[in-house]
Amino acid sequence: MSRSRVHPTLPTVGLWRGEQFAGVDQISIDLEPRMLTELESAACRLVADGVDPQTVQPGALPLGPLAPMIGGLRREIMHGRGFALLRGFPVDRLSDDETALMFWGIGMRLGTAVSQSVMGERLGHVIDVTDKDPNARAYRDRSELLPHTDLADILSFLCIRPARSGGVSRFVSSHTVYEEIRCSRPDLLEPLYNGFHYHRFGEQGDGQAAITPYRVPVYSVRDGLLSCRYVPQFIAMAEDEDPDIVLTGEDHEALDLFNSTAARADLCMDFTLGAGEAVVANNFTVLHARTAFEDHDDPAMKRHLLRLWLAADPPRPVVAETVQYVGGPGIPHQPGRTPSYATRITTH
């Protein structure tokens, strides 16, 4: 690619720094009980009828007076700051299933839920399962997660129960990271535009390559919009397992600078999700991370988050190479399989 690349002009609203926020109140939307009455009543009726949340259509979960607020949230996620915190899900008086249906009802107004793993779950459960599968994918263990993006347009987590300790969430604008690199080391943007091969960690379909045959760009531009796609462990796994993939010194320097910039305290917004709080983020403009956590001994008290991966409508225009799996966004369902690093298929 040309070294004379013209860098896009970024919207000021997306160039935020964590240090500019006095606290989470500045990024929060409070769901008042009076606004939730219609949605909550519908969710409770559906649970009583034994309905699977993932089969419910929007009309069965009316938002009522909540609708204008959720419309504003969608605009903030897609065209504004790129992330926000929703507070006030009544997890203290609802069952997990009732809460999940309320979450699903809001999510359907933000996008279309897509599969999050080979298990095909569109309403995911983020719970540590390493006692049963020590090779469980990252969202199913308790280890630290470095800044990354997920494989859909929009990401949302709702906390049912927090961990005993740890599990601090971190968000950073990938646009701000880009600007910091452009100002300090513009030469290192080129390897990030060029991208890297990604390991599909054993969740690719039959007959598909274990590693993407194309490079997934960290940064790409389409229709004048800058987008970010970054999952560092999949880059490292691809290099480790395929001897034909060799990262150059410049590649490593660019990745090191990206990682260190994305972890800078002045750029990041850190907070711990409390019970009844949900975060929503644009995967193409915001990176997220999580500290390691310690769980409760009582299985009934274990950390439990609900997760949605959403395809926006209309979608953000992005280059085709940002899609890691055939049939994406998301990870196509493959019955009988589970998301585990132990299922990886090597290329040699």
C-alpha positions as CSV (number, residue, x, y, z in Angstrom):
1,M,0.0,0.0,0.0
2,S,1.1,3.5,-0.7
3,R,3.0,5.5,2.0
4,S,1.2,8.6,0.8
5,R,-2.2,7.5,2.2
6,V,-4.6,10.4,2.9
7,H,-5.8,10.0,6.5
8,P,-9.6,10.6,7.1
9,T,-11.0,13.5,9.0
10,L,-12.5,12.2,12.2
11,P,-15.7,13.5,13.8
12,T,-14.8,15.4,16.9
13,V,-17.5,13.8,19.0
14,G,-15.7,10.4,18.7
15,L,-12.3,11.8,19.7
16,W,-12.9,11.5,23.5
17,R,-10.4,10.9,26.2
18,G,-11.2,9.2,29.5
19,E,-9.7,12.0,31.5
20,Q,-12.4,14.4,30.3
21,F,-15.1,12.5,32.2
22,A,-15.6,13.3,35.9
23,G,-17.3,9.9,36.3
24,V,-19.7,7.5,34.9
25,D,-22.6,9.9,35.4
26,Q,-21.5,11.7,32.3
27,I,-21.9,8.6,30.1
28,S,-25.0,7.2,31.8
29,I,-28.7,7.0,31.0
30,D,-30.9,6.2,33.9
31,L,-33.9,3.9,33.3
32,E,-36.6,5.3,35.6
33,P,-39.1,2.6,36.9
34,R,-42.1,4.5,35.4
35,M,-40.4,4.2,32.0
36,L,-39.9,0.4,32.3
37,T,-43.5,-0.6,33.3
38,E,-44.7,-1.6,29.8
39,L,-41.5,-3.5,28.8
40,E,-41.3,-5.2,32.2
41,S,-44.9,-6.4,32.2
42,A,-44.5,-7.9,28.7
43,A,-41.2,-9.6,29.7
44,C,-42.9,-11.2,32.8
45,R,-45.8,-12.4,30.7
46,L,-43.6,-14.0,28.1
47,V,-41.5,-15.8,30.8
48,A,-44.7,-17.1,32.4
49,D,-45.7,-18.5,29.0
50,G,-42.3,-20.3,28.7
51,V,-41.2,-18.3,25.6
52,D,-37.5,-18.6,24.5
53,P,-36.2,-15.0,24.5
54,Q,-34.4,-15.5,21.2
55,T,-37.6,-16.2,19.4
56,V,-39.4,-13.0,20.6
57,Q,-40.0,-10.3,18.0
58,P,-40.0,-6.5,18.8
59,G,-43.8,-6.2,18.8
60,A,-44.1,-8.6,21.8
61,L,-41.8,-6.3,23.9
62,P,-43.1,-2.8,23.5
63,L,-40.8,-0.1,24.9
64,G,-43.6,2.4,25.6
65,P,-42.2,5.6,27.0
66,L,-38.7,4.2,26.9
67,A,-38.7,4.3,23.0
68,P,-37.4,7.9,22.5
69,M,-34.6,7.3,25.0
70,I,-33.4,4.2,23.2
71,G,-33.6,6.0,19.9
72,G,-31.3,8.6,21.3
73,L,-29.0,5.9,22.6
74,R,-28.7,4.4,19.2
75,R,-27.7,7.7,17.6
76,E,-25.1,8.1,20.3
77,I,-23.6,4.7,19.7
78,M,-23.7,4.9,15.9
79,H,-22.9,8.6,15.3
80,G,-21.7,10.0,18.6
81,R,-19.3,9.1,21.4
82,G,-19.8,5.4,20.6
83,F,-20.6,4.0,24.0
84,A,-22.9,4.6,27.0
85,L,-24.0,3.1,30.2
86,L,-27.7,2.1,30.9
87,R,-28.6,2.0,34.6
88,G,-31.7,0.7,36.3
89,F,-32.6,-2.8,35.1
90,P,-34.6,-4.2,38.0
91,V,-32.5,-7.3,38.6
92,D,-33.2,-7.2,42.3
93,R,-36.9,-8.1,41.8
94,L,-36.9,-9.9,38.5
95,S,-35.8,-13.4,37.5
96,D,-32.8,-13.7,35.3
97,D,-35.1,-14.8,32.4
98,E,-37.3,-11.7,32.9
99,T,-34.3,-9.5,33.0
100,A,-32.9,-11.2,29.8
101,L,-36.2,-10.5,27.9
102,M,-36.1,-6.8,28.9
103,F,-32.5,-6.6,27.7
104,W,-33.4,-8.4,24.5
105,G,-36.3,-6.0,23.9
106,I,-34.0,-3.0,24.1
107,G,-31.3,-4.7,22.0
108,M,-33.7,-5.4,19.2
109,R,-34.2,-1.6,18.8
110,L,-30.4,-1.2,18.5
111,G,-29.8,-3.9,15.9
112,T,-30.3,-7.5,14.9
113,A,-28.7,-10.1,17.3
114,V,-26.1,-12.4,15.7
115,S,-24.5,-15.6,16.8
116,Q,-21.6,-15.2,19.2
117,S,-20.0,-18.6,18.9
118,V,-20.4,-22.0,17.3
119,M,-23.1,-22.7,19.9
120,G,-25.3,-20.2,18.0
121,E,-26.3,-18.2,21.1
122,R,-27.6,-14.7,20.2
123,L,-28.3,-13.9,23.8
124,G,-25.0,-14.9,25.4
125,H,-24.1,-15.6,29.0
126,V,-20.7,-14.4,30.2
127,I,-19.8,-16.8,33.0
128,D,-16.5,-18.4,34.0
129,V,-16.6,-22.0,32.9
130,T,-12.9,-22.8,33.3
131,D,-13.6,-25.4,36.0
132,K,-15.2,-27.5,33.2
133,D,-13.1,-26.3,30.2
134,P,-9.7,-24.7,31.1
135,N,-9.4,-23.8,27.4
136,A,-12.6,-21.9,27.3
137,R,-12.8,-18.8,25.0
138,A,-11.9,-15.6,26.8
139,Y,-15.5,-14.4,27.5
140,R,-15.9,-17.7,29.4
141,D,-13.0,-17.4,31.7
142,R,-11.8,-15.0,34.5
143,S,-8.5,-13.8,33.0
144,E,-7.6,-10.2,31.9
145,L,-8.8,-9.2,28.5
146,L,-6.6,-6.6,26.7
147,P,-8.2,-3.8,24.6
148,H,-10.0,-5.4,21.6
149,T,-13.2,-5.3,19.5
150,D,-15.8,-8.0,19.1
151,L,-17.1,-9.4,15.8
152,A,-20.3,-7.3,15.3
153,D,-21.3,-3.7,14.8
154,I,-22.6,-3.1,18.3
155,L,-21.7,-4.8,21.6
156,S,-23.8,-4.8,24.8
157,F,-23.3,-6.3,28.2
158,L,-25.8,-6.4,31.1
159,C,-24.6,-7.2,34.6
160,I,-26.8,-9.7,36.5
161,R,-24.2,-10.2,39.2
162,P,-20.7,-8.8,39.5
163,A,-17.7,-10.7,40.6
164,R,-16.5,-10.9,44.2
165,S,-13.6,-8.6,43.2
166,G,-12.1,-7.3,39.9
167,G,-13.7,-7.5,36.5
168,V,-13.2,-3.8,35.9
169,S,-14.3,-2.7,32.4
170,R,-12.2,-0.4,30.3
171,F,-13.3,1.6,27.2
172,V,-11.2,3.7,24.9
173,S,-11.9,5.5,21.6
174,S,-10.1,3.7,18.8
175,H,-10.4,7.0,16.9
176,T,-8.4,8.7,19.7
177,V,-5.8,5.9,19.6
178,Y,-5.5,6.5,15.8
179,E,-5.0,10.2,16.3
180,E,-2.4,9.7,18.9
181,I,-0.4,7.4,16.6
182,R,-1.0,9.7,13.6
183,C,0.5,12.6,15.6
184,S,3.5,10.7,17.1
185,R,4.3,7.9,14.6
186,P,2.3,8.3,11.4
187,D,4.7,5.8,9.7
188,L,3.3,3.1,12.0
189,L,-0.2,3.5,10.7
190,E,0.7,1.7,7.5
191,P,1.2,-1.7,9.1
192,L,-2.1,-1.2,10.9
193,Y,-3.9,-0.4,7.6
194,N,-2.2,-3.4,6.0
195,G,-3.5,-5.7,8.8
196,F,-2.8,-9.2,10.0
197,H,-3.9,-12.7,9.4
198,Y,-6.4,-13.9,12.1
199,H,-6.7,-17.3,13.7
200,R,-10.3,-18.5,13.8
201,F,-9.6,-20.6,16.9
202,G,-11.3,-23.6,15.7
203,E,-14.7,-22.0,15.0
204,Q,-14.4,-21.9,11.3
205,G,-16.8,-24.0,9.2
206,D,-16.1,-27.2,7.5
207,G,-13.7,-26.8,4.6
208,Q,-12.7,-23.3,5.7
209,A,-9.2,-22.2,6.6
210,A,-8.2,-22.2,10.3
211,I,-6.5,-18.8,9.6
212,T,-7.9,-16.1,7.4
213,P,-6.3,-16.2,4.0
214,Y,-6.5,-12.4,3.9
215,R,-5.3,-9.7,6.2
216,V,-7.8,-8.2,8.6
217,P,-6.9,-4.4,8.9
218,V,-6.7,-2.8,12.3
219,Y,-7.7,0.4,10.7
220,S,-9.6,0.8,7.4
221,V,-11.6,3.5,5.6
222,R,-14.7,3.2,3.6
223,D,-17.0,6.0,2.5
224,G,-14.8,8.4,4.4
225,L,-15.4,6.5,7.7
226,L,-12.5,5.1,9.8
227,S,-13.2,1.8,11.4
228,C,-11.2,-0.4,13.8
229,R,-11.1,-4.2,14.1
230,Y,-8.6,-5.6,16.6
231,V,-8.3,-8.9,18.5
232,P,-4.6,-9.3,19.6
233,Q,-4.6,-12.9,20.7
234,F,-5.9,-14.1,17.3
235,I,-3.0,-12.3,15.5
236,A,-0.5,-13.9,17.9
237,M,-2.1,-17.3,17.5
238,A,-1.9,-17.1,13.7
239,E,1.7,-16.2,13.8
240,D,2.5,-19.0,16.3
241,E,0.8,-21.7,14.3
242,D,1.6,-20.9,10.7
243,P,5.3,-20.7,9.8
244,D,4.5,-18.8,6.6
245,I,3.2,-15.9,8.7
246,V,6.0,-13.7,9.8
247,L,5.5,-10.3,11.4
248,T,8.2,-7.8,10.7
249,G,9.9,-5.6,13.2
250,E,7.7,-2.7,12.0
251,D,4.6,-4.8,12.5
252,H,5.6,-5.6,16.1
253,E,6.5,-1.9,16.7
254,A,3.1,-0.8,15.4
255,L,1.2,-3.4,17.5
256,D,3.2,-2.5,20.6
257,L,2.4,1.2,20.1
258,F,-1.3,0.5,19.5
259,N,-1.5,-1.6,22.6
260,S,0.4,0.9,24.8
261,T,-1.7,3.8,23.5
262,A,-5.0,1.9,24.0
263,A,-4.0,1.2,27.6
264,R,-3.1,4.8,28.5
265,A,-4.8,6.0,31.7
266,D,-5.6,9.4,30.3
267,L,-7.4,7.9,27.3
268,C,-9.4,5.2,29.0
269,M,-12.7,5.2,30.9
270,D,-12.7,2.6,33.6
271,F,-15.6,1.4,35.7
272,T,-17.1,-1.8,37.2
273,L,-20.5,-2.8,36.0
274,G,-22.9,-3.1,38.9
275,A,-26.0,-5.3,39.0
276,G,-28.6,-3.9,36.7
277,E,-26.2,-1.9,34.6
278,A,-25.6,-2.4,30.9
279,V,-22.9,-0.9,28.6
280,V,-23.5,-0.4,24.9
281,A,-20.6,0.2,22.5
282,N,-19.8,0.6,18.8
283,N,-17.3,-2.1,18.0
284,F,-15.8,-0.1,15.1
285,T,-15.0,3.1,17.1
286,V,-14.5,1.9,20.7
287,L,-12.2,-0.7,22.1
288,H,-13.0,-2.6,25.4
289,A,-11.1,-4.5,27.9
290,R,-11.5,-6.1,31.3
291,T,-9.3,-6.8,34.3
292,A,-9.1,-10.3,35.8
293,F,-11.6,-11.2,38.5
294,E,-12.1,-13.4,41.5
295,D,-15.5,-15.1,41.7
296,H,-17.7,-16.1,44.6
297,D,-17.4,-19.6,46.0
298,D,-21.1,-20.1,45.9
299,P,-22.0,-21.0,42.3
300,A,-25.3,-19.1,42.6
301,M,-23.4,-15.9,43.2
302,K,-21.0,-16.3,40.3
303,R,-20.3,-13.3,38.1
304,H,-23.0,-13.3,35.3
305,L,-23.3,-11.0,32.4
306,L,-25.7,-11.2,29.5
307,R,-24.2,-10.3,26.1
308,L,-25.5,-9.2,22.8
309,W,-23.7,-8.9,19.5
310,L,-25.8,-6.7,17.1
311,A,-25.7,-6.0,13.4
312,A,-26.8,-2.4,12.8
313,D,-29.4,-1.5,10.3
314,P,-28.2,0.3,8.2
315,P,-24.8,-1.1,8.9
316,R,-21.6,0.9,9.1
317,P,-19.9,0.8,5.7
318,V,-16.7,-1.3,6.3
319,V,-14.3,-3.1,4.0
320,A,-15.0,-6.8,3.5
321,E,-11.7,-7.9,5.2
322,T,-13.0,-6.8,8.6
323,V,-15.3,-9.9,8.6
324,Q,-13.4,-12.8,10.2
325,Y,-15.9,-15.6,9.5
326,V,-17.6,-16.6,6.3
327,G,-21.3,-15.6,6.8
328,G,-20.5,-12.9,9.4
329,P,-20.9,-10.6,11.3
330,G,-20.7,-12.9,14.3
331,I,-19.7,-16.5,14.3
332,P,-22.0,-19.0,12.4
333,H,-23.7,-21.6,14.4
334,Q,-22.3,-25.1,14.2
335,P,-24.5,-27.6,16.2
336,G,-22.7,-29.8,18.7
337,R,-19.6,-27.6,19.1
338,T,-18.5,-25.4,21.9
339,P,-16.3,-22.3,21.9
340,S,-12.9,-23.5,23.2
341,Y,-9.3,-22.9,22.3
342,A,-8.8,-26.6,22.6
343,T,-10.8,-27.0,19.3
344,R,-8.3,-25.0,17.3
345,I,-7.2,-26.7,14.0
346,T,-3.6,-25.9,13.1
347,T,-2.3,-25.4,9.6
348,H,0.7,-27.6,10.0
